[in-house]
Amino acid sequence: MKKSNYDCFFIPSGGLKKNGAPHEWVKRRLDKAIEIQTGREFIIPLGSGTPHKSPILGKDGLQIKESVASADYLVRKGISKKRILADKFSDDTIGNGYFSRLFFADPFDFKKILVITSDHHIPRVRVIFEWVFSLTPRKNNYQLDFVSVSDAGIDPSLIRARTEKEKKSLKNILRLKKKIKTLDDFHRWLFTKHAVYSYGLKIKKVSLKTLKTY
């Protein structure tokens, strides 16, 4: 892939190891950003954590945010802190897409956007981000591009389990996309019907194998 001409990179987080470090598949996403960056883009790791398991705590007893762990990795690899923004709020891929637009793209006036994730994640990420960034009213005519990194070498059973969950989730997203066309309707749905963000709804459990991918 050629060097970028983007305003920003959005990089969904994908869980943490027990020691608080990003998983291998997340490091690959971050490494791709480092490879193609030109020194002018904002690099924005996305995600606070996951509702599917207890948070990883640091030595201070506080939660290690997934986006912060990713940001720390970028800094260790030589990326300036001034070029990193962190989404410390979203807890799933739908939230990644929504908060990317509401908290970053619109306020910072980002138009040319690249989303970087993994092969097993890219189908759902593409649908969600294109959906969210198409909702009216739109501030800009966004240019949304996507690139994925390989799952090769990662435990195949974990990738299979996560891929199956991704397929099921994608069916639900495609159904919702047909109904929700505006930012107001999306916001109302997110905080009243989506179990991750609304009060009183239960999170569906995932298999033990899938849980290892968070």
N, C-alpha and C positions, 0 to 999 in steps of 0.2 A: 504493500500500500504506500502511496506517495505521502510526502509530508502534508500536513493539514493546512486548511485555510478556514478554520472554524473559530467562532467566538468562544465556544466552550465544548468540553467533553463531559457527558454525564456517564457515570460508571456505577451501576447498581452493585451494592454489596451482596455477599452471598454467604454470610455466616462467619463465625470465628472458631478457631481451635480452642481447646481448654486453656491454653496459655494466653489467649487474647489476641493472637495473630490471625491475619486473614487466611482463609483456606487457599490451597494451591490454585484452584480455578479462579479465585478473586485476584490473586497475584498476577495471573496471566493477563487479566483485563487491565490491571494497572500497568504492567510492563508494556502492553500494546500502546497505552496512552503515552508512556515515556518514549517509546520508539518513534512515534509519529508526531509528537508535539514540536512546535517551532520556538517556544519561549514566549508566545504572546497569548495563548489561550488560557482561560480559566479551566482548571481541572476540578470536577465536582463529584466526589464519592457520595453515594446516596444510601441512606438508611441508618436508622437508630439501632434496630435489633429485629427480633422475630417474636411473634406471639406464641410460637410453638414450643419454646423451651425457656428455662430460666436464664436471665442475663449472665454473661461472664463478668465477674467483678475484678477490678484491679487491686493493687496492694493497698490502696486507700479505702477499699470497701465500696467504691462507687462503680456503677455500670460502665463498662468499656463500650462506647458506641462503635458500631461497625464502620461507620463513615470516618470516625476519628482514627481507628486502627488503620484504615486504608490511607488516610492522609499522612499518618506517621510513616507508613511504608514509602509513600512518594517522597517525603522529605529526606528519608535515609538514602533514597536513590538520587538525590540531588535536585529535586524540584523545589523552587522557592515557595515558602509559606505564603507569600503575597499572591501567588497564583492559584491557591487552593481555597475553595469554599466547601463547606461540609453540611450536608443535609442530616441533621440530628433528630429528625422528627418522624419520618415515614417508617413503617414497620412491615411493608410488603411491596410487591412490584407495582400494584395500582397506586399506592401512595407515592412510590418513587416517581411515577409519571406525573401525578397531579401536583405534588409539591415542587417538582422540577420546573413546572410552568409557573405556578403561583408565587413561589418564593425566589426563583432565580431568573428564568427566561424573561418574564414580563418586567419585573423591577429593574433588572440589569440591561434590558433591551437586547438580549441575545437573539440573533436571527439565524445564524448558521451554526447548527448544532449537530454534534456527533454523539451517538450513544454506543457505548462499548460494553459487550457482555459475552457470555459463553455460548457455544453452539447449542447446548441443550436448553438455553434460556431465551435465545433470540426470537423464536416465533412469537411468543407471548409478549415479550418486550416491545417488539415492533408494532403489534396491534394496539397495545395499551398506549404507547407514546403517540402514535399517529392519531388515535382516537382523542386523547386528551388535548393535543395541540390543534385539533380541528374544531373543538368546541367553540361556539359563539357566545359572546362577542370575542373576536380575535384582535389582539393588539398589533400583530405583525403577520406577514406572510412568511412563516417559518420555513427554513430549509432543514429538514430532518434527514440525516443519514445514519446508517447503522453498520457496525462491523462486529464480527464475532471471533472469538479465539477458540482454539481447539480443545476438546475434552480428552484428547489422546493421552494415555498414560495414567489417567485417573481411574480408580476402582470402577470397572464396568458395571458392577451390580448397583453401585450408588447412582451412577448416571442413568441406568435403566429405571430405577425407582423414581428418580426426580423427573425424568422425561415423561413417565406415565402421569405423574401429578400435573405436570405442565400441560399435557394434552387435555386433561379433564378441566383444568382451570380455564384454558383457552376457549373451550366450548361455551362456558358461562359468559366470558367476556364478549364473545361475538354476539351472543343473545342480547346482552345489555347494550352493546354499541348501537343496535338498531333502535333502541328505545330512548336513549339519553343523548341529546343533541346540543345542550347548552351547558355552560359552566354552572349556572344556578341549579339546574336539575342534577348535574353530577355531584355538586357539593351537598345537596339535600340527600341524595342517595347514599353518598359515602358515609355521612354521619348519622344516618337513620337506619340503613339497611345492610351496611357492610360490617360484618362481625368484628373486624379488627379495630374500627374507629367509632362504632356506635356503642352506646351503653346498653347492657342487658342481654346482648346476643352472645351465644357461646361459639367459641372457635372450634372448628372441626379438627379432630385429632388426625395426625398423619401416621403412617407406618413407621416402625422403628428404623427401617432402612432409610426411608426418606428423611427422617429426623436427623440423620447423620450428615445431611447436605445443608443443614442450617447452622 
